Amino acid sequence: MTARDASCSGGPRPLPRPGETAGARQGHSSFGESSIDILTNGAHRSIVPLLQKKSMRDNKRDQLQGTLDLLVLRTLSTGGTMHGYSIAERVEQVSRDVLRIEAGSLYPALHRMEEAGWVKSEWDLSDNNRRARFYTITGLGRRRLAEEEEHWNRLAVAVNRVLRLV
C-alpha cells in the first residue's frame, strides 16, 4: 500500500491474513464490491439505495457499483484526466466532505471500468513526481454516464415522492 492509498483510505491498515481480502477484517470492500461512505455527524453510513428495478439493477452490489460508476465517470467528465487519488479527493471536495470513496473500492472499480471500455488509462508522473495511472473517460463511458445519471434521477424522484408522503 502506498502513502497515497493510506491517505485516501484514512490511514494504514494491517496486512490481510492468508486467505483474507485486504479489507475483510475491518469491514472494507474486497475486490469487485463498492463502498461509498456518507459522513453524518461524525458517523459513517454506506450508501445502499432503497429501490431497485430488476431490469437495470438486479442486486445491491450492482446498485452500489452503479453509484460508484456514476461518481467516478461524472468526476472524469468534468475534471479531465485524473489519477485515482485525485478522483477520490475531488468527490470528497465537491460533496463537501460528505462522500468518501475508499481506495479498496475505487481502484478495482477503475480497473473494471477500463475493462468495460468506459475509461482508458496511461502511466505518467503525478504532481509530486510519482508514477501514477491517469484515467480519462471514453465515448462509451460518456454514454454509460448518461445511463447512470438517468437511473439516479429516477431513483431520486422516487425517494422524494416517498419522503413527501410522511
The 8 nearest C-alpha neighbors of each residue, nearest first, counted from 0:
[[1, 4, 2, 5, 11, 3, 12, 14],
 [0, 2, 4, 3, 5, 6, 11, 7],
 [1, 3, 5, 4, 6, 0, 11, 7],
 [2, 4, 1, 6, 5, 7, 84, 0],
 [5, 3, 7, 1, 2, 6, 0, 102],
 [6, 4, 10, 11, 2, 8, 7, 3],
 [5, 7, 3, 9, 10, 4, 8, 2],
 [8, 6, 4, 5, 9, 3, 102, 84],
 [9, 7, 101, 5, 6, 102, 10, 4],
 [8, 10, 6, 7, 5, 11, 101, 4],
 [11, 9, 5, 6, 8, 12, 7, 4],
 [12, 10, 5, 13, 9, 8, 6, 0],
 [11, 13, 14, 10, 5, 22, 21, 25],
 [12, 14, 15, 11, 21, 24, 16, 22],
 [13, 15, 12, 21, 16, 22, 20, 11],
 [16, 14, 21, 19, 20, 13, 17, 22],
 [15, 17, 19, 18, 14, 20, 21, 24],
 [18, 16, 19, 15, 20, 14, 21, 23],
 [17, 19, 16, 20, 15, 21, 23, 24],
 [20, 18, 16, 17, 15, 23, 21, 24],
 [21, 19, 23, 22, 29, 15, 18, 16],
 [20, 22, 15, 23, 19, 14, 29, 24],
 [23, 21, 27, 20, 24, 25, 28, 29],
 [22, 24, 26, 20, 25, 27, 21, 19],
 [25, 23, 22, 26, 15, 27, 21, 19],
 [24, 26, 23, 27, 22, 12, 21, 28],
 [27, 25, 23, 24, 22, 28, 29, 21],
 [28, 26, 22, 25, 23, 29, 103, 34],
 [29, 27, 32, 22, 104, 34, 103, 33],
 [28, 30, 32, 20, 22, 31, 27, 23],
 [31, 29, 32, 107, 28, 104, 103, 20],
 [32, 30, 107, 29, 33, 108, 104, 28],
 [33, 31, 28, 30, 29, 60, 104, 34],
 [34, 32, 104, 64, 63, 28, 31, 35],
 [35, 33, 104, 28, 36, 101, 45, 100],
 [36, 34, 100, 45, 99, 46, 98, 33],
 [35, 37, 45, 99, 44, 98, 43, 46],
 [36, 38, 98, 44, 97, 43, 45, 39],
 [37, 39, 43, 97, 42, 41, 36, 98],
 [40, 38, 42, 41, 37, 43, 97, 44],
 [39, 41, 42, 38, 43, 37, 97, 44],
 [40, 42, 39, 38, 43, 37, 44, 97],
 [43, 41, 39, 40, 38, 44, 37, 36],
 [44, 42, 38, 37, 36, 39, 45, 41],
 [43, 45, 37, 36, 46, 38, 42, 39],
 [46, 44, 36, 35, 37, 47, 34, 43],
 [45, 47, 35, 48, 36, 44, 37, 63],
 [46, 48, 45, 49, 63, 59, 62, 44],
 [49, 47, 50, 46, 62, 51, 63, 59],
 [48, 50, 47, 51, 158, 154, 59, 46],
 [49, 51, 48, 154, 52, 158, 157, 47],
 [52, 50, 56, 53, 49, 57, 48, 62],
 [51, 53, 54, 56, 55, 57, 50, 58],
 [52, 54, 57, 56, 55, 51, 58, 50],
 [53, 55, 52, 56, 57, 51, 58, 150],
 [54, 56, 53, 52, 57, 51, 150, 61],
 [57, 55, 53, 52, 61, 58, 62, 51],
 [56, 58, 53, 55, 61, 54, 52, 59],
 [57, 59, 61, 60, 56, 62, 51, 53],
 [60, 58, 62, 61, 63, 47, 57, 56],
 [59, 61, 63, 62, 58, 64, 32, 33],
 [62, 60, 64, 59, 58, 63, 56, 65],
 [61, 63, 59, 65, 60, 64, 56, 66],
 [64, 62, 66, 60, 65, 61, 33, 59],
 [63, 65, 67, 61, 66, 33, 62, 68],
 [66, 64, 68, 62, 63, 67, 61, 69],
 [65, 67, 69, 63, 68, 64, 62, 70],
 [66, 68, 64, 70, 69, 65, 71, 63],
 [69, 67, 65, 71, 66, 70, 72, 64],
 [68, 70, 66, 72, 67, 71, 147, 73],
 [71, 69, 67, 73, 68, 72, 74, 66],
 [70, 72, 74, 68, 73, 69, 67, 75],
 [73, 71, 75, 69, 74, 70, 68, 76],
 [74, 72, 76, 70, 75, 71, 69, 77],
 [73, 75, 71, 72, 77, 76, 78, 70],
 [74, 76, 78, 72, 79, 73, 77, 136],
 [77, 75, 73, 74, 78, 72, 79, 136],
 [76, 78, 74, 75, 79, 73, 72, 80],
 [79, 77, 75, 74, 76, 80, 81, 73],
 [78, 80, 75, 77, 76, 81, 135, 136],
 [79, 81, 135, 134, 133, 75, 78, 82],
 [82, 80, 133, 134, 85, 79, 86, 83],
 [81, 83, 133, 85, 132, 84, 134, 86],
 [84, 82, 86, 85, 87, 81, 106, 133],
 [83, 85, 87, 86, 82, 88, 7, 3],
 [86, 84, 88, 83, 82, 87, 89, 81],
 [85, 87, 83, 89, 84, 88, 90, 81],
 [88, 86, 84, 90, 85, 89, 100, 91],
 [87, 89, 85, 91, 86, 90, 84, 92],
 [90, 88, 92, 86, 91, 87, 85, 93],
 [91, 89, 93, 87, 92, 88, 94, 86],
 [90, 92, 96, 88, 94, 98, 99, 89],
 [93, 91, 89, 95, 90, 94, 96, 88],
 [92, 94, 90, 95, 91, 89, 96, 88],
 [93, 95, 91, 97, 96, 92, 98, 90],
 [96, 94, 92, 93, 97, 91, 98, 90],
 [95, 97, 91, 94, 98, 92, 99, 38],
 [96, 98, 38, 37, 94, 95, 91, 99],
 [99, 97, 37, 91, 36, 96, 94, 38],
 [98, 100, 91, 36, 35, 101, 97, 87],
 [101, 99, 35, 87, 105, 102, 36, 34],
 [100, 102, 8, 103, 104, 105, 99, 7],
 [103, 101, 105, 104, 8, 106, 4, 7],
 [102, 104, 101, 105, 28, 106, 29, 107],
 [105, 103, 33, 102, 101, 34, 107, 106],
 [104, 106, 102, 108, 107, 103, 109, 101],
 [105, 107, 109, 108, 104, 102, 110, 103],
 [106, 108, 110, 109, 105, 104, 30, 111],
 [109, 107, 111, 105, 106, 110, 112, 104],
 [110, 108, 112, 106, 111, 107, 113, 105],
 [109, 111, 107, 113, 108, 112, 106, 114],
 [112, 110, 108, 114, 113, 109, 107, 115],
 [113, 111, 115, 109, 117, 114, 110, 118],
 [112, 114, 118, 116, 110, 115, 111, 119],
 [113, 115, 111, 116, 112, 110, 117, 118],
 [116, 114, 112, 113, 117, 111, 118, 140],
 [115, 117, 113, 114, 118, 112, 139, 140],
 [140, 118, 116, 112, 139, 137, 115, 113],
 [119, 117, 136, 113, 137, 135, 116, 112],
 [120, 118, 135, 113, 134, 136, 137, 116],
 [121, 119, 134, 133, 132, 135, 118, 122],
 [120, 122, 133, 132, 123, 134, 119, 131],
 [121, 123, 132, 131, 133, 130, 120, 124],
 [122, 124, 130, 131, 132, 121, 125, 133],
 [125, 123, 130, 128, 129, 131, 126, 122],
 [124, 126, 128, 129, 127, 131, 130, 123],
 [127, 125, 128, 124, 129, 130, 131, 123],
 [126, 128, 125, 129, 124, 130, 131, 3],
 [129, 127, 125, 124, 126, 130, 123, 131],
 [130, 128, 124, 125, 127, 131, 126, 123],
 [129, 131, 124, 123, 125, 128, 122, 132],
 [132, 130, 122, 123, 124, 125, 129, 133],
 [131, 133, 122, 121, 82, 120, 123, 134],
 [134, 132, 82, 81, 120, 121, 122, 80],
 [135, 133, 120, 81, 80, 119, 82, 118],
 [134, 136, 80, 118, 119, 75, 120, 79],
 [135, 137, 118, 140, 75, 117, 76, 119],
 [138, 136, 140, 118, 139, 117, 141, 135],
 [139, 137, 141, 140, 142, 136, 117, 118],
 [138, 140, 142, 117, 137, 141, 143, 116],
 [117, 141, 139, 137, 143, 138, 142, 136],
 [142, 140, 144, 138, 143, 139, 137, 145],
 [141, 143, 139, 145, 144, 140, 138, 146],
 [142, 144, 140, 146, 141, 145, 147, 139],
 [143, 145, 141, 147, 142, 146, 140, 148],
 [144, 146, 148, 142, 143, 147, 149, 141],
 [147, 145, 143, 149, 144, 148, 150, 142],
 [146, 148, 150, 144, 149, 145, 69, 151],
 [149, 147, 151, 145, 150, 146, 144, 152],
 [148, 150, 146, 152, 147, 151, 145, 153],
 [149, 151, 147, 153, 148, 152, 154, 146],
 [152, 150, 154, 148, 153, 149, 147, 155],
 [151, 153, 155, 149, 154, 150, 148, 156],
 [154, 152, 150, 156, 151, 155, 157, 149],
 [153, 155, 151, 157, 152, 156, 158, 150],
 [156, 154, 152, 158, 157, 153, 159, 151],
 [157, 155, 159, 153, 154, 158, 152, 160],
 [156, 158, 160, 154, 159, 155, 153, 161],
 [159, 157, 155, 161, 160, 156, 162, 154],
 [158, 160, 162, 156, 157, 161, 155, 163],
 [161, 159, 157, 163, 158, 162, 156, 164],
 [160, 162, 158, 164, 159, 163, 157, 165],
 [163, 161, 159, 164, 160, 165, 158, 157],
 [162, 164, 160, 161, 165, 159, 158, 157],
 [165, 163, 161, 162, 160, 159, 158, 157],
 [164, 163, 162, 161, 160, 159, 158, 157]]
